[in-house]
Amino acid sequence: MEQILSSINYCHLNNICHRDLKPENILIEEGDSVKVIDFGTAQTFTSDKGMHNILGTPYYMAPEIFAKSGYNEKCDIWSVGVIMYILLTGRPPFYGKTDIDII
């Protein structure tokens, strides 16, 4: 978790929001080095302008993404929290048969 958060912090310091953090986008290399991958939905941001696109994987998306009033890079921290929950419990914190059920 420390390496994941360090990677996300680096991105945020460089004004990049990943927006699709999930276990499938985290690789563990030989020697236990963690790499965050798949920046296909990433966006640069500024502190004075919120993001508005609804992107990501519903299990890992922060509630403010659905509020349609704009969100910031902190949505990545929500996703990391969901990943940690899954690592600790073996299941996602939210369940649904469809994306709407999950949301």
C-alpha positions in Angstrom: 0.0 0.0 0.0 2.9 2.4 0.8 4.3 2.0 -2.7 0.9 2.5 -4.3 0.3 5.6 -2.3 3.8 6.9 -3.1 3.1 6.4 -6.8 -0.2 8.2 -6.7 1.4 11.0 -4.7 4.0 11.4 -7.4 1.3 11.6 -10.0 -0.7 14.1 -8.0 2.4 16.3 -7.4 2.8 16.3 -11.2 -0.9 17.2 -11.7 -2.0 13.8 -13.0 -5.1 12.0 -11.8 -5.2 8.3 -12.7 -9.0 7.8 -12.4 -9.0 4.1 -12.8 -7.1 2.6 -9.9 -7.9 -1.1 -9.3 -6.0 -4.2 -8.6 -5.8 -5.1 -12.3 -3.8 -1.8 -12.8 -1.2 -2.6 -10.2 1.7 -4.9 -11.0 4.1 -6.5 -8.5 7.5 -7.1 -10.0 10.2 -9.5 -8.9 11.6 -8.1 -5.6 8.2 -6.8 -4.6 8.4 -3.6 -6.5 5.0 -2.1 -7.3 4.1 -0.4 -10.6 0.9 1.5 -11.3 -0.1 1.0 -14.9 -2.9 1.9 -17.5 -3.1 5.6 -17.6 -5.6 5.5 -20.4 -8.2 7.5 -18.4 -5.7 9.7 -16.6 -6.1 13.5 -16.8 -4.0 16.4 -15.9 -5.7 18.8 -13.5 -5.4 22.1 -11.9 -6.4 23.0 -8.3 -9.0 25.6 -9.6 -10.8 23.4 -12.1 -12.6 20.2 -11.2 -12.9 17.2 -13.5 -16.4 16.2 -14.7 -16.1 13.0 -16.9 -17.5 9.9 -15.3 -14.7 7.4 -15.9 -13.4 4.4 -14.2 -14.6 1.1 -12.8 -17.7 1.4 -10.7 -16.4 -0.7 -7.7 -13.5 1.7 -7.3 -15.1 5.1 -8.2 -15.5 7.8 -5.5 -19.0 9.0 -4.8 -18.1 12.6 -5.8 -17.6 11.4 -9.4 -21.3 10.7 -9.7 -22.3 14.0 -8.1 -21.8 15.9 -11.4 -20.5 18.9 -9.6 -16.9 18.2 -10.3 -14.3 16.2 -8.5 -10.5 16.4 -7.9 -7.5 14.1 -7.7 -8.6 12.8 -4.3 -10.9 10.4 -6.1 -7.7 8.3 -6.5 -7.4 8.0 -2.7 -10.9 6.6 -2.5 -9.9 3.9 -5.1 -6.8 3.0 -3.0 -9.0 2.6 0.0 -11.2 0.2 -1.8 -8.2 -1.8 -3.0 -7.0 -1.9 0.7 -10.4 -3.1 1.8 -10.3 -5.9 -0.8 -6.8 -6.9 0.3 -7.9 -7.1 3.9 -11.3 -8.8 3.5 -11.0 -10.7 0.2 -14.2 -9.0 -1.2 -15.3 -5.6 -2.5 -17.1 -3.3 0.0 -20.0 -2.9 -2.5 -21.7 -5.6 -4.5 -24.2 -5.5 -7.3 -25.1 -7.5 -10.4 -24.9 -4.4 -12.6 -23.0 -1.1 -12.6 -26.2 0.7 -11.5 -26.5 -1.7 -8.5 -22.9 -1.0 -7.5 -23.3 2.8 -7.9 
